[in-house]
Amino acid sequence: TYHEIEVTFDENGGGEDHEDVFMYWINTEDFFIDYLAYSYCEEECGYRFRESENRRNLNGIIIQDYNNYKSEKSNPDLSTLDDLFEQGKLTKLSDIDLKRASFTNN
């Protein structure tokens, strides 16, 4: 089970990307973000869903890689992207691998 958290921004003080929306699925047992989704509008608008994998602890900092997906729907509700993922209805675009992540103590 997950805590589902949606993050939005006010136009006033929200910056030039104030219309972007983020959705996080936080595991209720370990409180890690297992999935996230977001909408964006720059030259084009789009939606992405990310599945975390390869979670690891690097000197006390949790890092994780992601599988990056898109929806074929032109305007999906972000809160339903996890359902579309489970149904196999998202298209994988890329792997986001933090292979060169490192930690320096300043």
C-alpha positions in Angstrom: 0.0 0.0 0.0 1.1 3.5 -0.7 0.7 7.1 0.5 -0.2 9.0 -2.7 1.0 12.6 -2.5 0.2 15.2 -5.2 2.3 18.3 -5.4 1.1 21.4 -7.2 2.2 25.1 -7.3 0.5 28.4 -7.2 0.8 30.7 -10.2 1.9 33.5 -7.8 5.4 32.5 -6.6 5.3 29.1 -8.3 7.9 30.0 -11.0 7.7 29.7 -14.7 6.8 26.0 -14.4 4.0 26.5 -11.9 1.6 24.3 -14.0 3.8 21.2 -13.5 2.3 18.6 -11.2 4.1 15.8 -9.4 2.7 12.6 -7.9 4.6 10.3 -5.5 3.8 6.8 -4.3 5.4 6.3 -0.9 5.5 2.8 0.5 3.6 2.7 3.8 6.0 0.2 5.3 9.5 1.6 4.5 8.5 5.2 3.4 10.6 5.0 0.3 9.4 6.5 -3.0 8.7 3.5 -5.2 7.0 5.4 -8.0 6.7 9.0 -9.1 4.9 10.7 -12.0 4.9 14.2 -13.3 3.4 16.4 -16.0 5.3 19.2 -17.7 4.8 21.8 -20.4 7.8 23.4 -22.1 7.8 23.4 -26.0 5.5 20.4 -25.7 3.5 19.0 -22.8 4.0 15.5 -21.6 3.6 13.0 -18.8 6.1 10.6 -17.3 5.9 7.7 -14.8 9.0 6.4 -13.1 9.5 3.1 -11.3 12.4 3.0 -8.8 14.9 0.1 -8.9 18.4 -0.7 -7.6 17.9 1.3 -4.4 21.1 1.6 -2.4 22.6 3.4 0.5 25.7 5.5 -0.4 27.2 6.7 2.8 23.8 7.3 4.4 22.2 8.8 1.3 19.6 6.6 -0.5 19.9 6.7 -4.3 18.0 4.7 -6.8 17.7 4.2 -10.5 14.5 4.5 -12.5 12.7 3.0 -15.4 11.1 5.9 -17.3 7.7 5.4 -18.9 5.2 7.5 -20.9 1.4 7.1 -21.3 -0.2 6.9 -24.8 -3.1 8.9 -23.4 -2.8 12.6 -24.3 -3.9 13.9 -21.0 -3.8 11.2 -18.3 -4.8 11.8 -14.7 -1.4 11.4 -12.9 -3.1 9.5 -10.0 -4.1 6.7 -12.5 -0.6 6.1 -14.0 0.2 3.5 -11.4 -2.9 1.5 -12.6 -1.9 1.9 -16.2 1.6 0.7 -15.3 0.3 -2.4 -13.5 -1.9 -3.1 -16.6 1.2 -2.9 -18.9 -0.3 0.1 -20.7 2.8 2.4 -20.4 5.6 2.5 -22.9 9.1 2.3 -21.5 11.3 5.2 -22.8 14.6 4.8 -21.0 16.6 3.7 -18.0 17.9 6.3 -15.6 21.0 4.8 -14.1 23.0 6.6 -11.5 26.2 4.6 -12.2 28.6 7.4 -11.3 26.9 8.6 -8.1 29.5 9.4 -5.5 29.7 11.1 -2.1 32.4 13.4 -0.9 32.6 14.7 2.6 33.5 18.4 2.6 
